Amino acid sequence: MTTIERKAGDFVIDATLLADAFGLSQDQIKARMRAGTITSRCEAGTDEDAGHWRLTFHHGNRACRFIVDEAGSIERAAHGRDLAV
């Protein structure tokens, strides 16, 4: 899996995507998620954004964000300075 999957209403993200965004190994991503130093937030779109979700991951002072559809297909991705766009 190198995408985002939807399972039982939740999203499951491949550690490769976060490793690329944060410049860490997949093992580091998994360990930091277990330790709670990488956190996430899932926001459902409303009105014209209904059927889309914004998944944001934070690590220290860095963040990455994925905009996905109902199936988990990535429509947009941003990290670092790109988040301001």
N, C-alpha and C positions, 0 to 999 in steps of 0.2 A: 504494500500500500504506500503510495507516494502522494496521496491526496487526502481529502477530508471525507470521512464516511459518516453517514447518519445511521445510528443504531438505537432503536427504541426511543426515538425522540431526542437523543443526545448526539453530539458531534464527537467523533474520534479523529484526532489529527496525527499524522505520521510524524515521528520525532525528527525525520529528515528535514521537513519544512521548517521547524523551529531551530534546528541545528544550523541550517543555512542562514536564517534570519539573525540569530544571535552569535554566530561564529563559534559555536561549541560543538563537541562531538554528540552523537546520539546518546551515548551512555551518560554524558554530563547533563543533557536535557532531562533524561529520565530520572536521574538522581536528584536534580534540583526541583523537579516537579514533585517528587515524593517528599522532599524536605520542605516544600512550600515556598521556596525562593523564586520559583517561576509561578506566577498566578495567571488566571484567565477570567475573562468576562464574556458572556454571550448575550447579545441584545437582539431581539426580534424586531424586524422592520414593521412599520405601520403605514397605513394609507398607501401612497404610491410605492413604498418599499416593502409592502406585505409580501411574504414568500421569500424574503431574503434575511440573512442574519449577519451580524458583525461580530466576529470572534477576535478579541484582543488579548494578547499575552504580554505580561510585564516581567521583566527581569532587571532588577536594580533600577537604573535610570533609563533603561531602554524598553522599547515596545515594538511589537509587530501586530499587524491587523490583517484579517482576511475577511472579505465580503463573499458570502457563499449563498447558493440557492438551496431550495428544499432538499435536493439530492446530495448536497455537499460540494457541488462543483464550484471551484474558485472563480469568481468573476473579477475580483481585484485583490491585490496583495500590496502591502506597504510596510516598511519598517524604517526606523530612524527618522531622518529628516523628511522622508516621503509621507509620513503621517500627517504633516501639515497641509498636504495637497488636497 
